[in-house]
Amino acid sequence: MRGLSGKAAIVTGAANGIGRAIARRLAEEGCAVGIFDLDETGALGCAGEIQAAGGHSHVELVDITDHAAVERAVQSFEAARGPTDILVNNAGWDRAANFLDSDRALWDRVIRINLYGPLNVHHAVLKGMAERGRGAVVNVASDAGRVGSSGEAVYSACKAGIIALTKTLARELVGKGIRLNAVAPGPTDTAILQSLGESADGAKILEGLKRAIPMKRLGVPEDHAGIVAFLASDDAAYITGQVISVSGGLTMVG
């Protein structure tokens, strides 16, 4: 894809799952990839895969819910790899539970990771992008934020917030040469979805999802990496403020 080679890209939550697939794809396209994650083993494993394939990576072990820590990590990455050209906000977490069975402690954790975390990363990275007059951001939201998801009420609310944030910042920063778009994965075989299947009710939901998806399978992390790379590239230079579902046809918006 045009315009990715030589760019510096940060991917949060890149130690595992969708984030790891995105980090590897951006590295294949020629980006120097910053792997921002708390999982040291997974982050180093991702970096090793990238380097073994001839790519360039940089690991920052950082808690995205800590604003000051995020700023330090961004500064460290940029000192090593240069100004951030691409930001992929992917890090997320959830534990499936019916809303009426959940408590404030769960809500707070879900909101800190899935909403405050991306806010912190946006704030730390976008200031530099605005000063330089260029940049591309791809936020990994969820179809849960578009159509809801049983057992994921607070997570769904956070992802709806990320979609709204993406659109708002796309309007605010278009004059600064910054594009922001969101990718909304449908049901994907990641740790979050696996946690949903740990209960009897969750297992039934997963089976129902598989039947409902026109492609008759759950997504895998690699299903999402291509659209993220495209939206970050110059091939998407006239696209901003958009939300694209990757769901095997489960959700069709138009």
N, C-alpha and C positions, 0 to 999 in steps of 0.2 A: 504494500500500500504506500502511496506517495507521502513523503514528508515525515516519516517516522525514524528513519535511520539517523543516528547521532543525537537523538533527543534524550533528555533526562526525564524519566517517568517515575512517580511514586505510586505504589499500589499498597493500600492498607489491607490487612488481613490476608497477606500473600503467602502465609506459611502452608495453607491447606485449601482444598476445595476450589471454588470458583476463582478466588484471588490468586491461587498458585497457577491455575491454568492461564489466567490473564497475564501474570508476570512472565511466564514462559513464552507466551505468544508475542508480547511486546519486545522481549529480548530477541526472539527470532526475527522480528522486523527491524532490529538494529538499535533498539533503545537501550540505554543504561538504566537498569531498573532498581529502584529503591524498594526493598522489601520491609515494610513497616508492620511489625507484629510483636506480640508478647511471647509467642511460642518459639523459643530459641531453637529447639530441635527441628521443627518444621521449617523455620525461616532459613536456617543454615542448609537444610536439605534442598530447599528450592534454589538457593544461591548456588549450591553445588551442581544441580542439574543444569542451570543456566550456563555456568562456567564450563562444564563438561561439553556443552554444545557449542562452545566458542563465543558465548555472549558475555555481557558485563552486568554485574549486580553489586548491590551494596545493602547490607543488613543494618536496620535500626530496630533494636528491641525497645518498643515504646507502648505505653498505655494511652490510647487515643482519648480516654476520658480525662486526661490530665493536660490542660491547655499549655502549661509551661513546658512540660515534657515534650509535647508535640512540637512546640516552637524550637526547642533545642535539637530535636531529631531532624527537623527540616533544615536547620542551619548546618548541622553536621553533614547531611546528605549533599547539600548544595556546595559546601566547602570541598567535598570529595569529587562530585560529579558535575558541578555547574548549576546554573539556575534551572528550576523546575519548569519544564515545558508542558508536561502532562500529569494530571492527577486523576487517579482512579480511587474513589471512596468505595471500598468493598467490604471492609470489616463489619461484622454483625454477629449477633448472638440472640438466641431465644430458647425458652423451655416451654414446651406445649402444655397448656392448662386451660380449662374452661375459665372464663373471666370471673365467674362468681366463686370459683374455687381458688383463685389467686389472691395474693396479698401485696401490700405496699412495697415490701422488700423486693419482690420480683419485678413489680412495675418500675421501681427506681433503677434496678440493674439494666433492664431492657432499654429504658429511655436513655440512661447514661451512655451505653454502648452504641445504640442504633440512631440516636438523634444528637445528643451532645457531642459524641465522638466526631461525627462528620462535621458538625459546626466548628469544632476546634481545628480540624484539619483544613477546612475551607479557609478559616480566618488566617491561619498561619501561612498558607500557600498563596492565596489569592492576592494578598497585598503586594507581593513581589511580582506576580504576573501583571497586575494592573500598572505597576511602575514601568515594567518593560514593554507593555502594550501588546502582549501576546500570551496565549495559553489555551489549553483544552482540558476540560474536566468531564469525566464520565462517572456518574454516580450509579452504583448498583443498588437499585431500589428493590421492588418485588411486586408481583401481581397481587400479593396480599394487600398492598397499599392502594390498589385500584379497585379490586372487587371483594376484598375481605378474605379471611381464612379462618375456619373454625379452629379454636384452640390457640389462636394467635392474635387476640384482640389488641393488646398494647403494641406488639411488634407491628401489626398492620397499621396502627395509628402512626407509629414512627416512620414507617416507609411511605405513608401518604404525605407526611411532613417533608421527607426528603424529595419527593416529587414536586411538591409546592416550592420548596427551597430552590430546586434546580431551575424551575421556570422563572422564579423571581430574580435570582442572580443572573440568569441569562439576559433578562431585560435590563438589569442594572449595569451589567458589565460589557454589553455588546459594543459600546463605544470605546472600550479599553482593549478591544481586540481579543476578548476572551469568549470562548464558546462553552456552554454547559449543556449536556444532555444526560438522560437517564436510561438505563436498561432495566427492565422489569422481568426478572426470571420467573417462570412458572415453577411448578414442583420439580425440584432438582435433587439428585441423590447426594446430599451433603449431610454434615453432622446435625444441622438443625432439623432436616426432614427425618433423619433417622431417629431423633429424639421423639418426634411425633408418633412414630411407629412402635414405641416401647410400651404403650398402653393398648388394651384391647380395642378401645374406641378409636385410638389413633391408627391402629392397624387396619381397621375397617375403612377409615377415611382414605388411607393410602391406596387400598385396593379400589375404592370408588374413583379416586383420581386417575389411576391407570386406565380404568374403563372409559372415563370421560374424555381423556386426551385423544384427539383424533389420530395422532401418531402411535398411540397404544404403548407408550413407554414413558418413564420419567426422564427428565433431562439429566445430563451429566455435565460436570464443570466445563469441559471443552466445548460444549454447545454455545457458551456465552462469550468465549474469548475473541472470536472473530468480529462480532458486532462492536465490542469495546474497542478493538484495534481500529476498526473502520471509523468510528465516531471520533477517535483521537487523531486520525490522520487528516492530511490535506484533501483527501477524497471527499471528506464531509465538511469542507470549508463553508458551505452555505447552509449548514444545518445547526440550529441551536434551539434550546428550549423544548426539545422533543422527548417523548417517552416511548420506548420501543419494547414491546413484550417479546420474550423468547420462551414460548410455552408449548411448542408442539401443536399449536392450534387450539389449545384449551380456551384462551381468551382471544377474541378478535375484536379490535377496536378500530373504528374508522368513521 
